[in-house]
Amino acid sequence: MVAMMEAAGIEAGLLTINAADPKPCADMAAQYPGRFLLSAMIDPMQGIDAVRQIDRLVKDYDVRLIRMVPFLFNRPPNDKVCYPIYAKCIELGVAVSVNTGIPGPPMPAEPQRPIYLDEVCLFFPELVLIMAHGADPWWGEAIRFMLKYPNLYMMTSAYLPKYLPAELIQFMNTRGQDKVMFATDFPFLPFDRAIETAKALPFREGVLRKYLRDNAHRVFRWE
């Protein structure tokens, strides 16, 4: 994987570890200092055990992103089961990503509407919250909320940049220059193809660098 990243010109990335068994991936990442930050997927249906798991992951492995996938537990991100996760992440200073948009697998899409993040952003203004995997077909809704909330961002993981809608590109070229981050969800998207199509987008000067690098460096406190 590191060789493929280097071939595509990718200097660093987020690596998702197994929350139940984080050591193998964490040890691999440690072999490449400065190249990887760690993320972990959490199931909020585990209640207080999920909160304790986040505490261990952040303190023992310096995890910088906690991921939640609403279609997996079939509840929207403003459901009460998610609120302890948000509170713990604010306490620890880590970001949370929530998958938005219609999922590819045959699973429920309704919990992944961006509208459900409205209440979360209002209730937790200190939370760094990221819409993962874009927001298809609710791009306009997602953009409007990013304009409304300073703490809300988007990551275009698993979405080939060439297919990003014109309204998102317009947003990124104007008021949303600091809001959207590149990602691949590798191996779902190959590094080289994703980078190639990102570089071909009609960005204004300086926007591509923010999309590919600077926004993630700021949001995840890359050193």
C-alpha positions, 0 to 999 in steps of 0.5 A: 500500500505504501508503494502505491501511495508513493507512486501516486504522489500521496505523502500521508493518509488516514488508516482505519484500524480494527477497533477490537484489535487495533495493535496490528495496524497501529504497529504497521503505521508506526513503521512509517513515522509521519505517514499515517494517522489512525481512525476507527469505526465505532458502533454506538449501539454498544452504549457505554462500551463504545465510549470506553473503547474510544477512550482507549483508542485515543489514549493508547493509539492516538486515534484522530477520527472516530467513524460511524456508519448509520446504515449499519445500525439503522439509526440517524446520527441525531439518535440518542445512542450517538450523543455519548460518542459525540460528547466523548470525542469533544472531550478527547479532541478528536473528529467524528465522521458520519457516512452520508448519501445513499449507500452502495450496499442494499442497506437503508439510506434514510439514516444517512440524510445530511438533514440529521446532522443539523441537530447534532451541529446545533447541540455540539458546536465544538464537535468536528463533524465530517460527512464521509463518502460525499452526500449523493443525491443530497449535495445541495442539502450538505452544502447548505449545512456546511455554509451554516455550521463552522464545525461541519466538513465533507470528505469525498471518500469512495467517490471518484472526483471526476463524478463530483457535481458542479454545485460542489465544485462551485462551493469548493471554489468559493465559500467552501475552500476550507471545507472539503477533503480528498479521500479514496476509501482504498482499496475501493478507489485506486490511489492513482486514478483518484489523484489523476481525476482530482487534478483534472477538476476545474479548481481556482488557484490554491483550491486543489492543494486545500482539497488534497492536503491542507484541509485534512492537515488542519482538521486532523491536526497533522504535525 
